[in-house]
Amino acid sequence: MSRKLEGLNIFNKYIIPYAAVVCSLFMIYATILSHGIVAVSLYFVLFVFVIVVGLIFKNGSKKESL
């Protein structure tokens, strides 16, 4: 996706997306160190549950328009 972006400079096209991924991985690592793997795993399970429920309600409320 980042290769298809036109009109952006090198910093915004390459460095920012990779820095965001590295920073996210660091935050996950820091969370595991401070709270433990069990707490992080429970939060992940809760997150997946909320996403699945949201997808069910989103797909269940489709109405055909005329």
Buried (B, 14 or more C-beta within 10 A) or exposed (E): EEEEEEEEEEEEBBEEEEEEEEEEEEEEEEBBEEEEEEEBEEEEEEEEEEEEEEEEEEEEEEEEEE
